[in-house]
Amino acid sequence: MSLSQLIAQAELAHQQGQLNQAQTLYQQVLAQAPHTDALYGLATLYHQQGVYNQALPLFEQALTQEPNAFDINYNYLLSLLACHDHKRATSQLELTVALAPDDININTQLGQFALQLGLSELCLAITPDESAQGKLTRANAFIALEQYLEGYSVAKPLCQRYPEHVPLLQAFSICAAKLDKYDEAIEAYGKVVDASTQNSQLHLKYADLFLMAKQLIKAREQLDIAISLNDSTLMRFEIECKVCRLENDKENALIAANKALELKPEAEFAWQVLHDLGNAQDNQRCIEDLSALTRGNQVYSYDLQHNLYTLAKAQQKAQYFDAAFQSFNKANALQAQQFQSQGNVYDSQAQSKTFNYIKSINYPICQLNSENTENFFIVGMPRSGTTLVNRVLSQLENTQSCGESNAVATLFQNSLYKTKNKVEDIANWLEKNAQQHCDFYRKFNKMPIGAIVDKMPHNFRFVGAIISTFPQAKVIQMRRNPTDLALSIYSQFFNAQHNYSCDLEDIAHAIYHANNLMDHWVKLFPEQVIDVNYEDLAQTPQESFAELFERLGIAWQSSYLEFYRQNVASYTFSETQVRQPVNRSKIGFAKHYETQLNQFNRTYSELIERS
């Protein structure tokens, strides 16, 4: 029998699922000659059987003879992916893409492989958007690139066409939640949960989504369902820690934290709970165990970075200040590495230029009619006391806090900071659209009536736009001793939007530029913008808050200082502080790090002298 006949019989047996016979025939061919079809046929057979260590060398031999054969390259890629050889699979994918025919299904599949390998940009480049599967793949690529608006735009019309498609609903809910469109995210993810009601992990993710939307009661309901389904995973205890903290249930938060540490000794959220809510013995445990867990570990991980911050705070609580600052330095060094790897480096000159542009706009005073102030904005650098003022103001009758809302940034970020519009065009745009912006703001925050307190610190960037938009708005600019403020920022984890936060010189520049911009606002709008010193509020709360309320035109009541007696959920870093009376323990706290903060003080002083 000729080689051609043997190959034909082998391929027929292969197609009919007679794998043992096909294997024998392929091997008979290869015993006589390294025929490409036999190499490729036997390689695919081994791939089907999951014997990848035998499949790969046969694919490689076949490729030496026909390097441009798409089918061989494609199936070789499948084997590399199947055995998790991502390094070689990445190189092979690029070769396979170059050889791929103009076929929607094939290119969509290659796009999915690119996404699987973390090559999101390549995925977008090669995945056609003609098919539903292609659109879903592209949506997931946008999510991986944190381009949530693009992912939302792709996924939303697909959800309307395929309202029961679970992977699509999951992708859409992620994008919607990241864009603060929580109603849409919750509706979509509810369908995911309804499709598998006995899956406790889905209920936990649903609970987490409700927490993002600040719907604590709904989050508790979903958590309880997961518990009733006997979930005892790490995710269950993480969500339980979050919910219990917001419910001010310290006892059960600590129980959940200890359960989490039994499952994962380095679980960062659990150590945070022990430090924040535990006693002196728990704090000592944090120092001892976290010192051992983090010692000598220089490879970035989320747990490592956060555990270093917690270790530093535990050491600080025990007054081991030198050790604490060393731990803060290690945590911030890891954060700096992350920012640098993302190309997210703080640029002081660029910020100065941007703020000068913002100051050059001739902001119109809002002409909308309103008898009373319905909008209070508490702004300033993070850690400057916005949460304290928010809790006091939120006790006013017919007044609600929207917390750290992204509504203002959503309205003004692109027009003021990302596009190069003429300053006169911005002024006209603000004046023309004031009512529309006010309506959007209330709808965004789901507060159709009553006064709103907004404590998003970085809204100091938008004070001019706020005054142009909201009738009789009052803006409270929080100021704090720069050195205490710098220490507080340096000792806290911040996300990528705060890329200055992990370097003391960058923090000095950021505080200087923020104060410079706030100086501009208070001079420009002296009747509506009020500067408040955190130190005054903490040292003489009765007198200082009474003075603030007089400036706001509101009657002061001493009972407002008893805000800590109310069981109100706090979703910020300052959670534990707002559950205590006003205290002055952090005023002048930087004195414990006088030597370590020399760099900051020197840089900040030089900036002040040059201004």
C-alpha positions in Angstrom: 0.0 0.0 0.0 1.4 3.4 -1.0 1.9 6.3 1.5 -1.0 8.2 -0.1 -3.3 5.3 0.5 -2.2 4.8 4.1 -2.7 8.5 4.8 -6.2 8.4 3.2 -7.2 5.4 5.4 -5.7 7.1 8.5 -7.7 10.3 7.8 -10.9 8.4 7.2 -10.5 6.4 10.5 -9.7 9.7 12.2 -12.9 11.4 10.8 -15.0 8.4 11.9 -13.6 8.6 15.5 -11.6 5.3 15.2 -8.6 7.0 16.9 -6.6 3.8 17.7 -6.7 2.7 14.1 -5.9 6.2 12.9 -2.9 6.4 15.2 -1.5 3.1 14.0 -1.9 4.1 10.3 -0.3 7.6 10.9 2.6 5.9 12.7 3.1 3.5 9.8 3.4 6.4 7.4 5.9 8.2 9.6 8.0 5.1 10.0 8.6 5.4 6.2 8.8 9.2 5.8 8.1 12.4 7.7 5.0 13.2 5.6 3.4 16.5 6.5 -0.1 15.2 6.4 0.8 12.3 8.8 2.6 14.6 11.2 -0.3 17.0 11.2 -2.9 14.2 11.5 -1.2 12.5 14.4 -0.6 15.8 16.1 -4.3 16.7 16.0 -5.2 13.2 17.2 -2.9 13.6 20.2 -4.4 17.1 20.8 -7.9 15.6 20.8 -6.7 13.1 23.4 -5.1 15.8 25.5 -1.6 14.4 25.1 -0.1 17.8 24.3 3.5 16.8 25.1 3.3 14.5 22.1 1.2 16.8 19.9 3.5 19.8 20.1 6.7 18.4 18.6 4.7 16.8 15.7 3.1 20.2 15.0 6.5 21.8 15.0 7.9 19.2 12.6 4.9 19.8 10.2 5.5 23.6 10.4 9.2 23.2 9.3 7.8 21.7 6.1 4.8 24.0 5.6 5.4 27.2 7.8 2.6 29.1 6.1 -0.1 26.5 6.4 -2.9 28.2 8.4 -4.6 25.1 9.7 -1.3 23.7 11.1 -0.5 27.1 12.8 -4.0 27.3 14.1 -4.1 23.9 15.7 -0.5 24.3 17.1 -1.8 27.5 18.8 -4.7 25.5 20.2 -2.3 23.0 21.8 -0.1 25.7 23.3 -3.2 27.3 24.8 -4.4 24.0 26.1 -1.2 23.3 28.0 -1.0 26.9 29.3 2.2 27.8 27.5 1.2 31.5 27.3 4.6 32.7 26.2 4.9 30.6 23.1 1.1 30.9 22.5 1.5 34.7 22.3 4.2 34.5 19.6 2.2 31.8 17.8 -1.0 33.8 17.8 0.8 36.7 16.0 1.9 34.3 13.3 -1.5 32.7 13.0 -3.2 36.1 12.7 -0.9 37.1 9.9 -1.9 33.9 8.0 -5.7 34.0 8.8 -8.2 34.1 5.9 -10.8 36.9 5.8 -13.4 34.9 7.7 -15.6 36.4 10.5 -15.8 33.2 12.6 -12.0 32.5 12.5 -11.0 36.1 13.3 -13.5 36.2 16.1 -12.0 33.0 17.5 -8.5 34.5 17.2 -9.8 37.6 19.0 -11.0 35.5 21.9 -7.6 33.8 22.1 -5.9 37.3 22.2 -8.2 38.3 25.0 -7.4 35.0 26.8 -3.7 35.9 26.6 -4.2 39.4 27.9 -3.6 41.0 24.4 -6.7 43.2 24.6 -5.5 45.8 22.0 -4.7 43.0 19.5 -8.2 41.5 20.3 -9.8 44.8 19.3 -7.6 45.1 16.2 -8.5 41.7 14.8 -12.0 40.9 16.1 -14.8 41.9 13.6 -17.9 43.5 15.1 -20.4 42.1 12.6 -21.5 39.2 14.8 -22.9 39.1 18.3 -20.0 37.0 19.5 -17.6 39.4 18.0 -19.3 42.3 19.7 -19.2 40.5 23.1 -15.5 39.7 22.6 -14.8 43.4 21.9 -16.9 44.5 24.9 -14.7 42.2 27.2 -11.6 43.7 25.6 -12.8 47.2 26.4 -13.4 46.0 30.0 -9.9 44.6 30.2 -8.5 48.0 29.0 -10.8 49.8 31.5 -12.5 51.6 28.6 -15.9 51.1 30.1 -17.8 53.7 28.1 -16.8 51.9 24.9 -17.7 48.5 26.4 -21.0 49.9 27.5 -21.8 51.3 24.1 -21.1 47.9 22.5 -22.9 45.8 25.1 -26.1 47.8 25.7 -27.7 47.3 22.2 -26.6 43.6 22.4 -28.5 43.2 25.7 -31.6 44.5 24.1 -31.3 41.9 21.3 -30.3 39.0 23.6 -31.8 39.9 27.0 -31.2 36.4 28.5 -27.5 36.0 27.4 -25.7 35.5 30.7 -22.1 36.3 29.6 -23.3 39.4 27.8 -25.3 40.6 30.8 -22.3 40.1 33.0 -20.1 42.2 30.7 -22.8 44.9 30.5 -23.3 45.1 34.2 -19.5 45.6 34.8 -19.4 48.5 32.3 -22.6 50.1 33.7 -21.4 49.8 37.3 -18.0 51.4 36.4 -19.9 54.3 34.8 -22.0 54.7 38.0 -25.1 53.5 36.1 -26.1 51.3 39.0 -29.7 50.9 38.1 -28.8 49.4 34.8 -26.0 47.3 36.3 -28.3 45.9 39.0 -31.1 45.1 36.5 -28.7 43.2 34.2 -27.0 41.3 37.0 -30.3 40.4 38.5 -31.0 38.4 35.3 -27.7 36.7 35.7 -28.6 35.7 39.3 -32.1 34.6 38.3 -30.6 32.2 35.7 -28.8 30.4 38.5 -30.5 31.1 41.8 -28.6 28.3 43.7 -25.2 29.8 42.8 -24.0 31.4 46.0 -21.1 33.2 44.3 -23.5 35.0 42.0 -25.4 36.2 45.1 -22.2 37.5 46.7 -21.2 39.4 43.5 -24.7 40.8 43.5 -24.3 41.9 47.1 -21.0 43.6 46.1 -22.8 45.4 43.3 -25.4 46.7 45.8 -22.6 47.9 48.0 -21.1 49.8 45.1 -24.5 51.4 44.7 -24.7 52.1 48.4 -27.8 50.0 48.9 -26.8 48.3 52.1 -30.2 46.6 52.8 -30.2 44.9 49.4 -26.5 43.9 49.9 -27.4 42.3 53.2 -30.3 40.4 51.6 -28.0 38.9 48.9 -25.3 38.0 51.5 -27.9 36.2 53.6 -29.0 34.2 50.6 -25.4 33.1 50.0 -25.0 32.2 53.6 -28.2 30.1 53.5 -26.7 28.3 50.6 -23.8 27.3 52.9 -21.2 29.4 51.2 -18.0 29.4 53.2 -15.6 30.8 50.6 -13.2 33.7 51.0 -15.6 36.0 49.0 -18.4 35.3 51.5 -16.3 36.5 54.4 -15.0 39.5 52.5 -18.5 40.7 51.6 -19.6 39.9 55.2 -16.8 42.1 56.5 -17.9 45.0 54.3 -21.6 44.7 55.2 -21.0 44.3 58.9 -18.7 47.3 59.0 -21.3 49.4 57.3 -23.9 48.1 59.8 -21.5 49.1 62.6 -21.5 45.4 63.7 -17.9 45.2 64.9 -18.3 41.8 66.6 -19.5 40.0 63.5 -17.0 41.8 61.2 -14.2 40.5 63.4 -15.6 37.0 63.3 -15.8 37.1 59.5 -12.2 38.5 59.3 -10.8 35.7 61.4 -12.7 33.1 59.3 -11.1 34.7 56.2 -7.6 34.4 57.7 -8.2 30.7 58.3 -8.8 30.3 54.6 -6.1 32.8 53.4 -3.5 34.0 55.9 -2.6 37.0 53.8 -6.2 38.2 53.1 -5.6 42.0 53.2 -9.3 43.0 53.9 -9.3 40.8 57.0 -6.2 42.4 58.4 -7.7 45.8 57.9 -10.7 44.8 59.9 -8.6 43.5 62.7 -6.6 46.7 62.8 -9.5 49.1 62.5 -12.0 47.3 64.8 -9.9 45.1 67.0 -8.4 45.7 70.4 -4.8 46.1 71.5 -4.2 42.3 71.3 -5.5 42.3 67.7 -3.2 45.2 66.9 -0.2 43.3 68.3 -1.2 40.3 66.2 -1.3 42.5 63.1 2.3 43.7 63.8 3.7 40.2 64.5 1.9 38.2 61.7 2.1 40.9 59.0 5.8 41.5 59.7 6.3 37.8 59.0 4.0 37.7 56.0 5.6 40.8 54.3 9.3 40.3 55.3 11.6 40.1 52.3 8.7 40.0 49.8 9.3 42.4 47.0 7.1 40.9 44.3 4.0 43.0 43.8 0.6 41.6 44.9 -2.5 43.4 45.9 -2.5 41.6 49.3 1.1 42.5 49.9 0.7 46.2 49.2 -2.4 46.6 51.4 -0.9 44.5 54.2 2.1 46.8 54.3 -0.2 49.8 54.8 -2.1 47.9 57.5 1.2 46.9 59.2 2.4 50.5 59.1 -0.8 51.7 60.8 -0.6 49.0 63.4 3.0 49.9 64.1 2.0 53.6 64.3 -0.8 52.7 66.7 1.8 51.0 68.9 4.0 54.1 68.6 6.8 52.3 66.6 7.1 55.3 64.4 10.4 54.5 62.6 9.2 51.0 61.7 5.8 52.4 60.6 7.4 54.8 58.2 9.6 52.1 56.7 6.4 50.0 56.1 4.7 53.1 54.5 7.7 53.5 52.3 7.6 49.9 51.1 3.8 50.1 50.4 4.2 53.3 48.4 7.2 51.9 46.5 5.0 49.1 45.3 2.2 51.5 44.4 4.7 53.7 42.4 5.8 50.6 40.5 2.2 49.9 39.5 1.6 53.5 38.4 4.9 53.5 36.3 4.0 50.1 34.7 0.7 51.7 33.6 2.4 54.8 32.3 0.5 56.8 35.0 3.1 59.2 36.3 2.3 62.4 38.1 3.3 65.5 36.1 3.4 68.7 38.2 4.0 71.0 35.3 1.1 69.6 33.3 -1.2 70.0 36.3 -0.1 73.6 36.8 -0.7 74.4 33.1 -4.2 72.8 33.3 -5.2 74.7 36.5 -4.0 78.0 34.9 -6.3 77.2 32.0 -9.2 76.5 34.3 -8.6 79.8 36.1 -8.6 81.7 32.8 -12.3 80.9 32.2 -14.7 83.7 32.9 -17.3 81.8 34.8 -20.8 83.2 34.7 -22.8 83.4 37.9 -25.8 81.0 37.8 -29.0 82.9 36.8 -31.4 80.1 37.8 -33.9 81.1 40.5 -33.8 79.5 43.9 -35.0 80.9 47.2 -32.7 78.7 49.3 -29.3 77.0 48.9 -30.0 73.5 47.7 -26.4 72.4 47.0 -23.5 72.2 49.5 -20.2 71.1 48.0 -17.4 70.1 50.4 -14.1 70.0 48.6 -10.4 69.9 49.2 -7.6 67.4 49.1 -8.3 63.9 50.3 -7.9 63.5 54.1 -8.6 67.1 54.7 -11.8 66.7 56.8 -14.6 66.5 54.2 -16.2 63.5 55.9 -16.5 65.3 59.2 -18.2 68.4 57.7 -20.5 66.1 55.6 -21.7 64.2 58.7 -22.6 67.5 60.4 -24.3 69.1 57.5 -26.2 65.9 56.6 -28.3 66.3 59.8 -30.0 69.4 58.5 -33.8 69.0 57.9 -34.7 68.0 54.3 -31.1 67.5 53.5 -29.3 64.3 52.2 -25.7 63.5 51.5 -24.8 61.9 48.2 -21.4 61.1 49.6 -18.5 61.1 47.2 -20.6 61.4 44.1 -19.0 61.3 40.6 -21.9 63.5 39.2 -19.9 66.7 39.0 -16.9 65.1 37.3 -19.3 63.3 34.9 -20.7 66.7 34.0 -17.6 68.7 33.6 -14.4 66.6 33.4 -14.4 66.2 29.6 -15.3 69.7 28.7 -13.0 71.4 31.1 -10.0 69.0 31.4 -9.9 66.7 28.4 -10.9 68.8 25.4 -9.2 71.9 24.1 -12.2 74.2 24.0 -12.0 78.0 23.9 -12.6 79.6 27.3 -15.4 81.7 26.0 -17.1 78.6 24.5 -16.9 76.9 27.9 -18.5 79.9 29.6 -21.3 80.0 27.1 -21.8 76.2 27.4 -22.1 76.4 31.2 -24.6 79.3 31.1 -26.7 77.7 28.4 -26.9 74.3 29.9 -27.2 75.1 33.6 -30.7 73.8 34.1 -30.0 70.7 32.1 -26.9 70.1 34.3 -28.9 70.6 37.5 -31.5 68.1 36.4 -28.8 65.6 35.5 -27.1 66.0 38.8 -30.3 65.3 40.8 -31.1 62.3 38.5 -27.6 60.9 38.8 -27.8 61.1 42.6 -31.4 59.9 42.8 -32.4 62.9 44.9 -35.2 64.6 43.2 -36.1 67.0 46.1 -34.4 68.6 49.1 -30.9 69.9 49.6 -27.9 67.8 48.7 -24.5 67.6 50.4 -21.7 66.4 48.1 -18.4 65.6 49.7 -16.3 64.6 46.7 -12.9 66.1 47.6 -11.5 66.6 44.1 -14.5 68.7 43.1 -12.2 71.6 44.0 -11.2 71.4 40.4 -14.7 72.3 39.3 -15.7 75.1 41.7 -16.1 77.7 38.9 -18.4 75.3 37.0 -20.3 74.6 40.2 -21.0 78.3 40.8 -22.1 78.7 37.2 -24.5 75.8 37.4 -26.2 75.5 40.8 -28.2 78.5 42.1 -26.9 79.9 45.4 -24.5 76.9 45.8 -22.2 77.0 48.8 -18.7 75.5 48.4 -16.8 74.7 51.6 -13.1 74.4 50.9 -11.3 72.3 53.5 -7.8 73.3 54.4 -5.4 71.4 56.6 -1.8 71.7 57.9 0.2 70.7 54.8 2.6 68.4 56.7 -0.2 66.5 58.5 -2.1 66.3 55.3 0.9 64.9 53.4 1.4 62.3 56.1 -2.3 61.3 56.0 -2.2 60.9 52.2 1.1 59.0 52.2 -0.2 56.5 54.8 -3.3 55.6 52.7 -3.8 53.5 49.6 -5.3 55.5 46.7 -6.3 54.5 43.2 -4.8 55.5 39.9 -6.6 58.8 39.8 -4.3 59.9 42.7 -1.0 59.1 41.1 0.7 61.7 43.3 -0.1 59.9 46.5 2.9 57.5 46.7 5.7 60.0 46.5 6.3 62.8 49.1 7.6 65.3 46.5 4.7 64.7 44.3 2.3 65.1 47.3 4.0 68.5 48.0 3.3 69.6 44.4 -0.3 68.3 44.4 -1.1 70.1 47.7 0.5 73.3 46.5 -1.5 73.3 43.2 -4.7 72.4 45.0 -4.3 75.2 47.5 -3.4 77.6 44.7 -6.5 76.8 42.8 -8.7 77.0 45.9 -7.1 80.4 46.7 -8.3 81.5 43.3 -11.9 80.3 43.9 -12.3 82.0 47.3 -11.1 85.3 45.8 -13.3 85.0 42.8 -16.5 84.0 44.6 -16.2 85.3 48.2 -19.9 85.1 49.0 -20.3 81.4 47.9 -16.9 79.9 48.6 -15.9 79.4 52.3 -12.5 78.3 53.5 -12.5 76.1 56.6 -9.5 74.9 58.5 -9.7 71.3 59.7 -7.7 72.2 62.8 -10.2 74.8 63.9 -13.1 72.3 63.6 -11.2 69.7 65.6 -9.9 72.0 68.4 -12.9 74.3 68.8 -15.8 72.4 67.1 -18.6 74.4 68.8 -17.3 77.8 67.9 -16.0 76.8 64.4 -19.1 75.0 63.2 -21.3 77.8 64.5 -19.2 80.3 62.5 -19.4 78.0 59.4 -23.2 77.7 59.7 -23.5 81.5 60.1 -21.6 81.9 56.8 -24.0 79.4 55.3 -27.0 81.2 56.6 -28.2 78.3 58.7 -29.2 78.2 62.3 -26.6 76.2 64.4 -27.6 73.6 66.9 -25.1 72.1 69.4 -26.7 68.7 68.9 -25.3 68.5 65.4 -21.9 67.6 67.0 -23.5 64.3 68.2 -23.5 62.9 64.7 -21.4 59.9 65.9 -24.4 58.6 67.9 -26.2 57.9 64.6 -25.7 54.5 62.9 -25.2 55.8 59.4 -23.1 53.9 56.9 -19.9 55.6 55.9 -18.3 54.4 52.6 -15.0 56.3 52.9 -11.6 55.8 54.5 -12.8 58.0 57.4 -15.4 55.4 58.5 -13.9 54.8 62.0 -13.4 58.5 62.7 -17.0 59.5 61.9 -18.2 57.0 64.4 -16.4 58.9 67.2 -16.8 62.4 68.6 -14.8 65.2 67.0 -11.2 64.7 68.3 -7.9 66.4 67.8 -5.6 63.3 68.0 -4.3 63.8 64.4 -3.5 67.5 64.7 0.3 67.9 64.6 0.7 64.1 64.3 3.4 64.6 61.7 5.8 65.6 64.5 6.4 61.9 65.0 7.9 61.8 61.6 9.8 65.0 61.5 13.0 63.6 60.0 11.1 61.4 57.5 9.0 64.3 56.3 11.9 66.7 55.7 11.8 66.0 52.0 8.1 67.0 51.8 8.6 70.2 53.9 11.6 71.3 51.9 9.8 70.8 48.6 6.6 72.5 49.8 8.5 75.5 51.2 10.4 76.0 48.0 7.1 76.0 46.0 5.6 78.6 48.4 8.7 80.8 48.1 8.7 80.7 44.3 5.0 81.6 44.1 
